[in-house]
């Protein structure tokens, strides 16, 4: 990693020690302007291309047994605009082979003029595609913990704005929900809306609110203050309470200085451009693993109940190892009950169930050039710190990684538990996939063994609900995926129309085969777990594409689309470009621009919806043609349809 920092010697408009103080910070290209008001109550506002996109919004905290901190400060420093640039090569290439980000930053050190003279620092950054800020709090004169009860950070938006909202209705949640477009005025004080929150201020101005580098602090959600002015809506920060605490109780305890996560607001004129952004990763520290060469992305077969009435027995495990081997995938995941009944006091994550011969499985997998992942229930892993002994054993076995499930929390204690587990897994060269998890925060930059996680309403819901519809699938890239990798577990090959769909075993999927293939290009997950049973895939149309599609990328480009309607993405692996397009439940003809290609001719190999795919969704057509870079590609997608292609330079 290379870091270059240049201090621009421009004092900002400040009157030290006085009340009327404003700090202005601009993005490197000057299109985003951030004003921080230090007089009276702390606040900030943001404009983009001269248009106000976030109105005056509050900053600060409330605490247990001490006054709030949001006003009455004086400056301890002379804030300057510092121009910074950070360049690095990620261990796992989620979106880009090399990342280069620039921003302007200001550090504002404050102390109360009266009372306890408590200190608080603010750090603001302005990027060309968004802003980020965080707080630093210190110990107080009283020895012992301080307890935050409320973070006052707000986001004041025009009342005419709309947002794609995932309502979780509580803080104990697997964060698996639809992101539905609604007027921001429909949010209430009781709302617990998940992040990222995509906001359409108008058709030229979009925001995406999320957070980065969550460490020793709870995750946050969006609510609303209902006493705001008619022309604006104040979205509020709602922190996940500590276990046993009520809504008004303690959210975070600390006795020494503490940093909050970065509050991130992506800003632009097209929400699809947020998919390309590296802001979330860039706000995390550089890689902490000395030699991460053992971290290997790839596709994974999965012996899950989703794909049929599979049983935890040796022939089934070997069948899925054979499946991975036949497809050329590096991994196979052994799911629940491999160590017997789970979430039980007697559960032992170091002892396979009687019917499971682990040495035989591992030897068989090695013969097939496949490595094994193991599923763990979180309480079984945590009981008496069982994961510490287990991870050492798994390293001896040659296990590639662990999938840990059913945490369903993001309070301060759980956030810290995630970090302990990730660090211990790294020590024993294990990758980690969290399910029943909270959203990503960019930790994969620091600990790239944290290779993916769930926290998404994914394909498994087709087993027992009708919620996995095409509109949801084409909304996820603009919403949940902005936070980072998501283990959606794609791959359903029993494709049907909405009219044909029913909950059954084996599981049906409410989109075309080509739409299913497109998820492997569009959705971000370096470790991609494939959900389907081998007998439904091997030799079937489209299975050949899954033998060649990568899970990591040297470049990522948003081409076209709109949340809930359709999306087109182009991703590069080496010199080859992969195209993925996915549609909602209306048939659609679109023209894909190819100006992202270097000059020259290309062989286009493509898989497209057959003419009758709207009625027979498993049907597709595969073909080849030669195209010239810059010439558009016209495609037609059925209702719930899709398209994938590989472009190879000639």
C-alpha positions as CSV (number, residue, x, y, z in Angstrom):
1,X,0.0,0.0,0.0
2,X,1.2,3.5,-0.8
3,X,-0.1,6.6,1.0
4,X,0.7,10.2,-0.1
5,X,-0.5,13.1,2.0
6,X,-0.2,16.8,1.0
7,X,-1.2,19.6,3.4
8,X,-2.7,22.5,1.6
9,X,-1.9,25.6,3.6
10,X,-5.2,27.3,3.4
11,X,-6.7,28.3,6.7
12,X,-10.5,27.8,6.7
13,X,-12.9,30.6,7.7
14,X,-12.6,30.4,11.5
15,X,-12.7,32.7,14.5
16,X,-10.9,30.7,17.2
17,X,-12.6,30.7,20.6
18,X,-15.7,32.4,19.3
19,X,-19.1,30.9,18.6
20,X,-19.6,31.7,14.9
21,X,-17.5,29.2,13.1
22,X,-18.0,27.3,9.9
23,X,-15.7,24.8,8.2
24,X,-16.1,24.2,4.5
25,X,-14.7,21.1,2.9
26,X,-14.9,20.3,-0.8
27,X,-14.3,17.1,-2.9
28,X,-11.1,17.1,-5.1
29,X,-13.2,17.8,-8.2
30,X,-15.1,20.6,-6.4
31,X,-18.6,19.1,-7.1
32,X,-19.4,18.1,-3.5
33,X,-19.3,20.8,-0.8
34,X,-19.6,20.0,2.9
35,X,-20.3,22.7,5.5
36,X,-19.7,22.0,9.2
37,X,-21.3,24.5,11.6
38,X,-19.6,24.7,15.0
39,X,-21.7,27.5,16.4
40,X,-24.6,26.9,18.7
41,X,-25.6,23.2,18.0
42,X,-23.2,21.2,15.9
43,X,-24.5,20.5,12.4
44,X,-23.5,19.9,8.8
45,X,-25.0,20.2,5.3
46,X,-24.0,18.9,1.9
47,X,-24.4,20.2,-1.7
48,X,-23.7,18.5,-5.0
49,X,-23.2,20.4,-8.2
50,X,-24.6,23.5,-6.4
51,X,-27.8,21.7,-5.3
52,X,-28.4,21.1,-1.6
53,X,-28.8,17.3,-1.1
54,X,-28.5,17.2,2.7
55,X,-30.0,20.1,4.6
56,X,-28.7,21.3,8.0
57,X,-28.4,18.1,10.0
58,X,-27.4,17.5,13.7
59,X,-24.3,16.0,15.2
60,X,-23.5,14.8,18.7
61,X,-24.4,12.4,21.5
62,X,-26.6,11.7,24.5
63,X,-25.2,9.7,27.5
64,X,-26.3,8.0,30.6
65,X,-25.8,10.1,33.8
66,X,-24.2,13.0,32.0
67,X,-25.3,15.9,29.8
68,X,-25.6,15.6,26.0
69,X,-22.7,16.7,23.8
70,X,-23.9,18.8,20.8
71,X,-23.2,22.4,21.6
72,X,-21.1,24.9,23.5
73,X,-17.7,24.0,22.1
74,X,-14.5,25.8,21.4
75,X,-11.8,24.8,19.0
76,X,-8.6,23.2,20.1
77,X,-6.9,23.2,16.7
78,X,-6.8,25.1,13.4
79,X,-8.6,22.8,11.0
80,X,-7.1,22.6,7.5
81,X,-8.1,21.0,4.3
82,X,-5.7,18.0,3.8
83,X,-5.6,16.4,0.4
84,X,-5.0,12.7,0.6
85,X,-4.6,9.8,-1.8
86,X,-4.6,6.1,-1.0
87,X,-3.5,3.4,-3.4
88,X,-3.5,-0.3,-2.8
89,X,-3.8,-3.7,-4.3
90,X,-6.5,-5.7,-2.6
91,X,-5.9,-9.3,-1.5
92,X,-9.3,-10.2,-2.8
93,X,-10.4,-8.4,-5.9
94,X,-14.1,-7.7,-5.2
95,X,-14.4,-5.0,-7.8
96,X,-10.9,-3.8,-8.9
97,X,-7.4,-5.2,-9.3
98,X,-6.0,-1.9,-8.0
99,X,-7.8,0.7,-5.9
100,X,-6.9,4.4,-6.0
101,X,-9.0,6.9,-4.0
102,X,-8.6,10.6,-3.4
103,X,-10.2,12.8,-0.8
104,X,-9.9,16.1,1.1
105,X,-10.1,15.8,4.9
106,X,-10.5,18.0,7.9
107,X,-9.9,17.1,11.6
108,X,-11.8,19.3,14.0
109,X,-10.8,19.1,17.7
110,X,-13.5,20.5,20.1
111,X,-13.7,21.0,23.9
112,X,-16.6,22.2,25.9
113,X,-16.3,25.8,27.1
114,X,-18.0,25.1,30.4
115,X,-19.0,22.3,32.7
116,X,-16.9,19.1,32.5
117,X,-14.8,20.4,29.6
118,X,-15.3,17.2,27.7
119,X,-13.5,16.7,24.4
120,X,-14.8,15.4,21.1
121,X,-13.1,15.3,17.7
122,X,-14.7,15.2,14.3
123,X,-13.1,13.8,11.1
124,X,-14.7,14.7,7.8
125,X,-13.8,13.5,4.3
126,X,-15.0,14.7,0.9
127,X,-14.5,12.3,-2.0
128,X,-15.6,12.9,-5.6
129,X,-18.4,10.4,-5.1
130,X,-19.4,11.0,-1.5
131,X,-18.6,12.1,2.0
132,X,-17.7,10.3,5.2
133,X,-17.3,11.4,8.8
134,X,-16.8,10.0,12.3
135,X,-16.4,11.0,15.9
136,X,-13.7,10.4,18.5
137,X,-14.8,10.5,22.2
138,X,-12.6,10.4,25.2
139,X,-12.7,9.3,28.8
140,X,-14.4,11.7,31.3
141,X,-13.4,12.9,34.8
142,X,-15.4,10.0,36.3
143,X,-13.4,6.8,36.5
144,X,-15.2,4.0,34.7
145,X,-17.4,3.5,31.7
146,X,-19.2,6.1,29.8
147,X,-22.4,4.9,28.1
148,X,-23.8,6.3,24.9
149,X,-27.6,6.2,24.8
150,X,-28.1,8.0,21.5
151,X,-26.1,9.2,18.6
152,X,-27.6,12.5,17.3
153,X,-26.3,12.2,13.8
154,X,-29.1,13.1,11.3
155,X,-29.7,13.3,7.6
156,X,-32.1,16.1,6.7
157,X,-33.6,15.5,3.3
158,X,-36.2,17.3,1.2
159,X,-39.7,16.0,1.9
160,X,-40.2,15.0,-1.7
161,X,-37.3,12.5,-1.7
162,X,-37.9,8.8,-2.0
163,X,-35.8,5.9,-0.5
164,X,-35.5,2.2,-0.9
165,X,-36.3,1.0,2.6
166,X,-35.7,-2.3,4.3
167,X,-37.8,-2.4,7.5
168,X,-36.5,-4.8,10.1
169,X,-38.9,-4.0,12.9
170,X,-36.3,-4.8,15.6
171,X,-32.6,-4.9,16.4
172,X,-32.5,-8.7,16.6
173,X,-32.4,-9.5,12.9
174,X,-30.7,-11.5,10.2
175,X,-31.0,-8.3,8.0
176,X,-32.9,-10.2,5.4
177,X,-35.5,-8.0,3.8
178,X,-36.8,-6.3,0.7
179,X,-35.7,-2.8,-0.2
180,X,-39.0,-1.2,-1.2
181,X,-39.2,2.3,-2.7
182,X,-41.2,4.7,-0.5
183,X,-41.5,8.4,0.2
184,X,-39.2,9.3,3.0
185,X,-42.2,10.9,4.7
186,X,-43.5,7.3,5.3
187,X,-40.7,6.6,7.7
188,X,-41.6,7.0,11.4
189,X,-40.0,7.4,14.8
190,X,-40.6,3.7,15.2
191,X,-38.9,2.7,11.9
192,X,-35.8,0.6,12.1
193,X,-34.6,0.8,8.5
194,X,-31.5,-1.1,7.5
195,X,-28.5,0.1,5.6
196,X,-27.5,0.9,2.9
197,X,-30.4,3.3,2.4
198,X,-30.6,4.4,-1.2
199,X,-32.2,7.9,-1.6
200,X,-33.6,9.5,-4.7
201,X,-33.6,13.2,-3.9
202,X,-34.7,13.7,-7.5
203,X,-33.8,12.2,-10.9
204,X,-30.4,14.1,-10.9
205,X,-29.4,13.6,-7.3
206,X,-29.0,10.3,-5.4
207,X,-27.6,9.4,-2.0
208,X,-26.7,6.1,-0.4
209,X,-26.3,6.1,3.4
210,X,-24.2,3.4,5.1
211,X,-21.3,2.9,7.5
212,X,-17.7,1.7,7.4
213,X,-15.1,0.3,9.9
214,X,-17.5,-0.8,12.7
215,X,-15.2,-1.6,15.6
216,X,-16.2,-1.7,19.3
217,X,-19.5,0.1,18.4
218,X,-23.0,-1.0,17.4
219,X,-24.4,-1.0,14.0
220,X,-26.8,1.8,13.1
221,X,-30.2,2.0,11.5
222,X,-32.4,4.8,10.2
223,X,-35.4,6.2,11.9
224,X,-37.2,9.6,11.6
225,X,-37.8,12.6,13.8
226,X,-41.5,13.4,13.2
227,X,-41.5,17.0,14.5
228,X,-39.5,18.3,11.5
229,X,-40.6,21.1,9.2
230,X,-43.1,20.2,6.4
231,X,-40.5,20.8,3.6
232,X,-37.9,18.5,5.0
233,X,-37.6,15.1,6.7
234,X,-34.9,14.4,9.4
235,X,-33.7,10.8,9.2
236,X,-32.1,9.8,12.6
237,X,-29.4,7.4,13.7
238,X,-30.7,4.5,15.7
239,X,-28.0,2.4,17.4
240,X,-28.5,-1.3,18.2
241,X,-28.8,-1.5,22.0
242,X,-26.6,-3.7,24.2
243,X,-28.1,-7.0,25.2
244,X,-30.7,-6.5,28.0
245,X,-31.0,-2.7,27.3
246,X,-34.1,-1.1,26.0
247,X,-34.5,1.5,23.2
248,X,-33.6,4.3,25.5
249,X,-30.8,2.4,27.2
250,X,-27.0,2.0,26.7
251,X,-25.8,1.4,23.1
252,X,-22.0,1.5,23.6
253,X,-19.8,1.6,26.7
254,X,-16.2,2.8,26.8
255,X,-13.7,3.9,29.4
256,X,-10.9,5.1,27.1
257,X,-11.1,7.0,23.8
258,X,-13.4,5.5,21.2
259,X,-13.9,6.0,17.5
260,X,-17.3,5.6,15.9
261,X,-17.7,3.9,12.6
262,X,-17.5,6.2,9.5
263,X,-20.9,7.5,8.5
264,X,-20.8,7.2,4.7
265,X,-23.0,9.1,2.2
266,X,-22.4,8.2,-1.4
267,X,-23.5,11.0,-3.7
268,X,-24.0,11.2,-7.5
269,X,-26.4,11.6,-10.4
270,X,-26.8,7.9,-11.1
271,X,-27.3,5.2,-8.3
272,X,-25.6,2.6,-10.5
273,X,-22.3,4.4,-10.1
274,X,-22.3,3.7,-6.4
275,X,-21.8,0.0,-7.3
276,X,-18.3,0.8,-8.6
277,X,-17.4,2.8,-5.4
278,X,-14.6,1.8,-3.1
279,X,-15.4,4.3,-0.3
280,X,-16.5,1.6,2.2
281,X,-13.3,-0.5,1.8
282,X,-11.1,2.6,1.7
283,X,-12.3,3.7,5.2
284,X,-10.9,0.6,6.8
285,X,-7.2,0.0,7.7
286,X,-4.9,-1.8,5.3
287,X,-4.4,-5.6,5.4
288,X,-3.4,-6.9,8.9
289,X,-2.5,-10.4,7.7
290,X,1.2,-10.7,7.1
291,X,1.0,-13.3,4.3
292,X,-2.5,-13.7,3.0
293,X,-1.6,-15.8,0.0
294,X,-3.7,-18.7,1.3
295,X,-6.9,-16.7,0.8
296,X,-8.4,-18.0,-2.4
297,X,-11.8,-17.0,-3.8
298,X,-14.0,-19.3,-5.8
299,X,-17.3,-21.1,-6.4
300,X,-18.5,-23.7,-3.9
301,X,-21.0,-26.6,-4.1
302,X,-23.3,-26.9,-1.1
303,X,-25.1,-29.9,0.4
304,X,-28.0,-27.8,1.7
305,X,-31.6,-28.7,2.4
306,X,-32.5,-26.1,-0.2
307,X,-31.6,-28.2,-3.1
308,X,-33.7,-31.2,-2.2
309,X,-34.2,-33.6,0.7
310,X,-30.5,-34.2,1.2
311,X,-29.2,-36.0,4.2
312,X,-26.1,-35.6,6.3
313,X,-24.4,-38.8,5.2
314,X,-21.3,-39.8,3.4
315,X,-22.7,-40.6,-0.1
316,X,-24.4,-37.1,-0.3
317,X,-21.2,-35.3,0.7
318,X,-19.2,-37.2,-1.9
319,X,-21.9,-36.4,-4.5
320,X,-21.4,-32.7,-3.9
321,X,-17.6,-33.0,-3.9
322,X,-17.9,-34.8,-7.3
323,X,-20.2,-31.9,-8.4
324,X,-17.6,-29.3,-7.5
325,X,-14.9,-31.3,-9.2
326,X,-16.9,-31.7,-12.4
327,X,-17.6,-28.0,-12.6
328,X,-14.0,-27.1,-11.8
329,X,-14.9,-25.3,-8.6
330,X,-12.4,-25.3,-5.7
331,X,-14.8,-25.8,-2.7
332,X,-17.6,-27.8,-1.2
333,X,-19.5,-26.7,1.9
334,X,-20.7,-29.3,4.4
335,X,-23.7,-27.8,6.1
336,X,-25.6,-28.3,9.4
337,X,-25.6,-31.5,11.5
338,X,-22.1,-32.6,10.4
339,X,-21.3,-32.6,14.1
340,X,-24.8,-33.8,15.1
341,X,-27.6,-31.7,16.7
342,X,-26.6,-28.0,16.8
343,X,-27.4,-25.2,19.3
344,X,-27.4,-27.8,22.1
345,X,-25.3,-27.8,25.3
346,X,-23.7,-31.1,24.3
347,X,-22.8,-29.9,20.7
348,X,-19.1,-30.4,19.9
349,X,-17.8,-28.7,16.8
350,X,-14.6,-30.7,17.0
351,X,-16.3,-34.1,16.8
352,X,-18.1,-35.3,13.6
353,X,-21.4,-37.1,13.9
354,X,-21.2,-40.9,14.0
355,X,-22.1,-41.4,10.4
356,X,-19.5,-38.9,9.2
357,X,-15.9,-40.1,8.5
358,X,-14.0,-36.8,8.3
359,X,-10.6,-38.3,7.3
360,X,-12.3,-40.2,4.5
361,X,-14.1,-37.0,3.3
362,X,-10.9,-35.0,3.4
363,X,-9.0,-37.7,1.5
364,X,-11.7,-38.0,-1.1
365,X,-11.9,-34.2,-1.6
366,X,-8.1,-34.0,-2.0
367,X,-8.3,-36.6,-4.8
368,X,-10.9,-34.5,-6.5
369,X,-8.9,-31.2,-6.0
370,X,-11.6,-29.8,-3.8
371,X,-11.3,-28.2,-0.4
372,X,-13.9,-28.4,2.4
373,X,-15.8,-25.7,4.3
374,X,-17.6,-26.4,7.5
375,X,-20.9,-24.9,8.9
376,X,-21.1,-23.9,12.5
377,X,-23.9,-22.6,14.7
378,X,-22.7,-19.4,16.4
379,X,-23.7,-20.5,20.0
380,X,-21.8,-23.8,19.5
381,X,-18.7,-22.0,18.3
382,X,-18.9,-19.5,21.2
383,X,-19.6,-21.9,24.1
384,X,-16.5,-21.9,26.2
385,X,-14.7,-20.3,23.3
386,X,-14.9,-23.6,21.4
387,X,-13.9,-22.0,18.2
388,X,-10.4,-21.5,19.4
389,X,-9.7,-25.2,19.8
390,X,-11.8,-26.0,16.7
391,X,-10.0,-23.6,14.4
392,X,-6.6,-25.1,15.3
393,X,-8.0,-28.6,14.6
394,X,-9.6,-27.5,11.3
395,X,-6.2,-26.1,10.2
396,X,-4.7,-29.6,10.8
397,X,-7.5,-31.1,8.8
398,X,-6.9,-28.8,5.9
399,X,-10.3,-27.1,6.1
400,X,-10.5,-24.0,3.8
401,X,-13.0,-22.0,5.8
402,X,-16.0,-21.8,8.2
403,X,-19.6,-20.6,7.7
404,X,-20.9,-19.4,11.0
405,X,-24.6,-18.9,11.3
406,X,-27.5,-17.4,13.4
407,X,-25.8,-14.4,15.2
408,X,-28.7,-12.1,14.2
409,X,-27.3,-9.1,16.1
410,X,-25.0,-6.1,15.6
411,X,-24.8,-4.6,19.0
412,X,-21.4,-3.6,20.4
413,X,-20.7,-7.0,22.0
414,X,-21.6,-8.9,18.8
415,X,-19.5,-6.5,16.6
416,X,-16.5,-7.3,18.9
417,X,-17.2,-11.0,18.7
418,X,-17.1,-10.9,14.9
419,X,-13.7,-9.4,15.1
420,X,-12.4,-11.9,17.6
421,X,-13.6,-14.8,15.4
422,X,-12.2,-13.3,12.2
423,X,-8.8,-12.7,13.8
424,X,-8.6,-16.2,15.3
425,X,-9.6,-17.7,11.9
426,X,-6.9,-15.7,10.2
427,X,-4.4,-17.1,12.7
428,X,-5.3,-20.6,11.5
429,X,-5.6,-19.8,7.8
430,X,-9.4,-20.1,7.7
431,X,-11.7,-18.0,5.5
432,X,-15.0,-16.9,7.1
433,X,-18.5,-16.6,5.7
434,X,-21.0,-15.2,8.2
435,X,-24.7,-16.0,7.8
436,X,-27.5,-14.6,10.0
437,X,-25.2,-11.6,9.9
438,X,-25.2,-7.9,9.8
439,X,-24.2,-5.9,6.6
440,X,-20.6,-5.6,5.5
441,X,-18.5,-2.6,6.6
442,X,-15.3,-3.0,4.5
443,X,-13.5,-5.1,7.0
444,X,-12.5,-7.4,4.1
445,X,-9.7,-4.9,3.4
446,X,-8.1,-5.4,6.8
447,X,-9.0,-9.1,7.2
448,X,-9.5,-10.4,3.6
449,X,-10.2,-13.9,5.1
450,X,-13.6,-12.4,5.9
451,X,-14.5,-13.2,2.3
452,X,-18.3,-12.9,2.2
453,X,-21.4,-12.8,4.4
454,X,-25.1,-13.0,4.1
455,X,-27.2,-10.2,5.6
456,X,-29.4,-10.4,2.4
457,X,-32.8,-11.8,1.4
458,X,-31.3,-14.4,-0.8
459,X,-32.2,-17.5,-2.8
460,X,-32.9,-19.7,0.1
461,X,-36.2,-17.9,0.7
462,X,-37.6,-19.5,-2.5
463,X,-37.8,-22.8,-0.5
464,X,-40.5,-21.5,1.8
465,X,-41.8,-18.2,0.5
466,X,-42.7,-16.3,-2.7
467,X,-40.5,-13.3,-1.8
468,X,-37.6,-13.9,-4.3
469,X,-39.1,-12.1,-7.2
470,X,-37.4,-10.4,-10.2
471,X,-38.0,-6.9,-8.9
472,X,-36.2,-7.8,-5.6
473,X,-33.3,-9.3,-7.5
474,X,-32.7,-6.2,-9.6
475,X,-33.0,-3.9,-6.6
476,X,-30.3,-5.7,-4.5
477,X,-27.3,-4.4,-6.5
478,X,-28.4,-0.8,-5.9
479,X,-29.0,-1.3,-2.2
480,X,-27.6,-4.1,-0.1
481,X,-24.7,-4.7,-2.4
482,X,-23.4,-1.2,-1.9
483,X,-22.1,-2.2,1.6
484,X,-20.0,-5.1,0.2
485,X,-20.0,-8.8,-0.6
486,X,-23.3,-10.7,-0.2
487,X,-23.7,-14.5,-0.1
488,X,-27.1,-14.6,-1.9
489,X,-26.4,-18.3,-2.8
490,X,-27.5,-18.2,-6.4
491,X,-27.8,-21.1,-8.8
492,X,-31.4,-22.4,-8.9
493,X,-32.0,-24.3,-12.2
494,X,-35.7,-25.2,-11.7
495,X,-36.8,-21.9,-13.3
496,X,-40.5,-21.2,-13.6
497,X,-42.9,-18.3,-14.2
498,X,-44.6,-16.6,-11.3
499,X,-47.8,-18.5,-12.3
500,X,-46.0,-21.8,-12.1
501,X,-44.2,-21.1,-8.9
502,X,-45.0,-22.9,-5.7
503,X,-43.1,-23.8,-2.5
504,X,-41.9,-27.3,-2.8
505,X,-38.8,-29.6,-2.6
506,X,-36.8,-29.4,-4.9
507,X,-37.0,-25.6,-4.9
508,X,-38.3,-23.6,-7.8
509,X,-36.9,-20.2,-8.9
510,X,-39.1,-17.4,-10.2
511,X,-36.8,-16.2,-13.1
512,X,-35.3,-17.5,-16.3
513,X,-32.2,-19.6,-16.5
514,X,-30.3,-16.7,-18.1
515,X,-31.4,-14.4,-15.2
516,X,-30.0,-17.0,-12.8
517,X,-26.7,-17.0,-14.7
518,X,-26.5,-13.2,-14.6
519,X,-26.4,-13.2,-10.8
520,X,-22.9,-14.7,-11.0
521,X,-21.7,-11.7,-12.8
522,X,-23.8,-9.0,-11.2
523,X,-23.7,-10.0,-7.5
524,X,-20.5,-9.4,-5.6
525,X,-19.3,-12.4,-3.6
526,X,-15.7,-13.6,-4.0
527,X,-16.7,-16.8,-2.3
528,X,-19.9,-17.8,-4.1
529,X,-22.0,-20.6,-2.7
530,X,-24.0,-22.5,-5.3
531,X,-27.4,-23.6,-4.1
532,X,-28.6,-26.3,-6.5
533,X,-28.5,-30.1,-6.5
534,X,-26.0,-31.7,-9.0
535,X,-28.7,-33.6,-10.9
536,X,-30.5,-30.4,-11.9
537,X,-27.3,-28.8,-13.2
538,X,-24.8,-31.2,-14.7
539,X,-25.1,-31.2,-18.5
540,X,-28.0,-28.7,-18.4
541,X,-28.1,-25.5,-20.5
542,X,-26.0,-22.8,-18.8
543,X,-23.9,-25.1,-16.7
544,X,-21.0,-24.5,-19.0
545,X,-21.1,-20.7,-18.2
546,X,-20.7,-21.6,-14.5
547,X,-17.4,-23.4,-15.3
548,X,-15.8,-20.2,-16.6
549,X,-17.3,-17.3,-14.7
550,X,-14.9,-15.8,-12.1
551,X,-15.8,-14.7,-8.6
552,X,-13.3,-11.8,-8.4
553,X,-12.7,-9.0,-10.9
554,X,-10.0,-6.7,-12.2
555,X,-12.5,-4.0,-13.1
556,X,-16.2,-3.3,-12.6
557,X,-18.5,-1.1,-14.7
558,X,-22.1,-0.2,-14.3
559,X,-23.6,0.1,-17.8
560,X,-27.3,0.7,-17.4
561,X,-30.3,0.2,-15.2
562,X,-32.5,1.5,-12.4
563,X,-33.5,-0.1,-9.1
564,X,-36.3,-2.5,-9.4
565,X,-36.4,-2.4,-13.2
566,X,-33.2,-3.8,-14.7
567,X,-29.4,-3.8,-14.5
568,X,-26.5,-4.3,-16.8
569,X,-23.0,-4.8,-15.5
570,X,-19.6,-5.4,-17.2
571,X,-16.7,-6.9,-15.3
572,X,-13.2,-7.7,-16.5
573,X,-11.1,-10.7,-15.6
574,X,-7.7,-10.4,-17.3
575,X,-8.4,-9.4,-20.9
576,X,-11.9,-10.9,-20.9
577,X,-15.0,-9.0,-20.2
578,X,-18.1,-10.6,-18.7
579,X,-21.5,-9.0,-19.3
580,X,-24.5,-9.7,-17.0
581,X,-28.0,-8.3,-17.5
582,X,-31.1,-9.0,-15.4
583,X,-34.7,-7.9,-15.7
584,X,-37.8,-7.4,-13.6
585,X,-41.1,-8.9,-14.5
586,X,-41.6,-7.0,-17.7
587,X,-40.0,-8.1,-21.0
588,X,-37.4,-5.6,-22.2
589,X,-35.3,-4.8,-25.2
590,X,-32.1,-2.8,-24.5
591,X,-29.0,-1.7,-26.2
592,X,-25.7,-2.3,-24.3
593,X,-23.0,0.2,-24.9
594,X,-19.6,-1.3,-25.3
595,X,-17.5,1.9,-25.0
596,X,-15.8,0.4,-22.0
597,X,-13.9,-2.0,-24.3
598,X,-10.4,-1.1,-25.6
599,X,-10.4,-0.6,-29.4
600,X,-10.5,-3.7,-31.5
601,X,-12.6,-6.7,-32.5
602,X,-14.0,-9.2,-30.0
603,X,-15.5,-12.6,-30.0
604,X,-18.8,-12.4,-28.2
605,X,-20.0,-15.7,-26.7
606,X,-23.5,-15.2,-25.2
607,X,-26.3,-17.0,-23.4
608,X,-29.7,-15.3,-23.9
609,X,-33.3,-16.0,-23.1
610,X,-35.0,-18.2,-25.8
611,X,-37.9,-16.6,-27.6
612,X,-40.3,-18.6,-25.5
613,X,-38.4,-18.1,-22.2
614,X,-41.3,-16.0,-20.9
615,X,-43.4,-19.2,-20.8
616,X,-40.6,-21.8,-20.5
617,X,-38.0,-20.1,-18.3
618,X,-35.4,-22.9,-18.4
619,X,-34.9,-22.3,-22.1
620,X,-31.9,-20.3,-23.5
621,X,-29.9,-19.9,-26.7
622,X,-26.2,-19.9,-26.9
623,X,-24.3,-18.3,-29.7
624,X,-21.1,-16.6,-30.9
625,X,-20.5,-13.6,-33.0
626,X,-17.7,-11.0,-33.7
627,X,-18.3,-7.4,-32.7
628,X,-16.3,-4.2,-32.9
629,X,-15.6,-2.3,-29.7
630,X,-17.9,0.7,-29.3
631,X,-20.7,-0.9,-31.3
632,X,-23.8,-1.5,-29.1
633,X,-25.1,-5.0,-28.4
634,X,-28.9,-5.3,-28.7
635,X,-30.5,-7.8,-26.3
636,X,-34.0,-8.9,-25.5
637,X,-34.9,-10.2,-22.0
638,X,-38.1,-12.1,-21.1
639,X,-40.1,-11.2,-18.1
640,X,-37.9,-12.2,-15.2
641,X,-35.2,-12.7,-17.8
642,X,-31.5,-12.1,-18.2
643,X,-28.4,-12.3,-20.4
644,X,-24.7,-13.2,-19.9
645,X,-21.8,-13.0,-22.3
646,X,-18.0,-13.2,-22.5
647,X,-16.0,-10.8,-24.7
648,X,-12.6,-12.1,-25.8
649,X,-10.3,-9.8,-27.8
650,X,-9.3,-11.2,-31.2
